Amino acid sequence: MIRKLGSKEIAVALDGSDWPPILTIEEASDLLRLKRSTLYRHISEGRYASAVKRGKPVRFWRDRLIQEFMR
């Protein structure tokens, strides 16, 4: 049985993190260890509600991205 990570577990994992709170597509793909093309495909499929598009660049809220990835 797979147990979901709680917000406290995620917070502990990110404590002292070198990752900024808002991530670019490159940073997000490095953090999740996915190819950029795979991450773009997941965005187009609606998997990441944390993706924010302002003009051309896509940005992510780090903590929300991790929670959505772990679902």
C-alpha positions in Angstrom: 0.0 0.0 0.0 1.4 3.4 -1.0 1.0 6.2 1.6 0.7 9.8 0.5 3.3 12.3 1.7 2.0 14.8 4.2 2.7 18.5 4.1 5.0 18.2 7.1 7.1 15.5 5.3 7.3 17.7 2.2 8.3 20.7 4.3 11.0 18.8 6.0 12.4 17.6 2.7 12.5 21.1 1.3 13.9 22.7 4.5 17.2 24.4 3.5 16.5 23.6 -0.1 18.6 25.3 -2.8 15.5 25.6 -5.0 13.7 29.0 -5.2 10.0 29.1 -4.3 9.1 29.9 -8.0 10.7 27.7 -10.6 11.3 28.0 -14.3 10.6 25.1 -16.6 14.3 24.1 -16.5 14.4 24.1 -12.7 11.2 22.2 -12.4 12.3 19.5 -14.8 15.6 19.2 -12.9 13.8 19.0 -9.6 11.4 16.3 -10.8 14.1 14.6 -12.9 11.9 14.7 -16.0 12.8 15.8 -19.5 11.5 19.2 -20.4 9.5 17.8 -23.2 7.8 15.4 -20.8 7.0 18.2 -18.4 5.5 20.3 -21.2 3.4 17.3 -22.2 2.2 16.9 -18.6 1.3 20.6 -18.5 -0.8 20.3 -21.7 -2.5 17.2 -20.2 -3.5 19.3 -17.2 -1.5 17.4 -14.6 0.1 20.4 -13.0 -2.3 23.1 -11.8 0.7 24.9 -10.3 1.9 25.9 -13.7 1.5 29.6 -14.3 1.9 31.1 -17.7 2.6 34.8 -17.8 3.3 35.6 -21.5 5.6 33.0 -22.9 7.5 31.6 -19.9 5.9 29.0 -17.6 6.6 29.2 -13.9 5.8 26.8 -11.0 5.2 27.2 -7.3 7.8 24.7 -6.0 5.8 23.3 -3.1 2.6 22.8 -5.2 4.5 21.3 -8.0 6.0 18.6 -5.7 2.6 17.9 -4.1 1.0 17.5 -7.5 3.9 15.3 -8.7 3.5 13.0 -5.7 -0.2 12.4 -6.2 
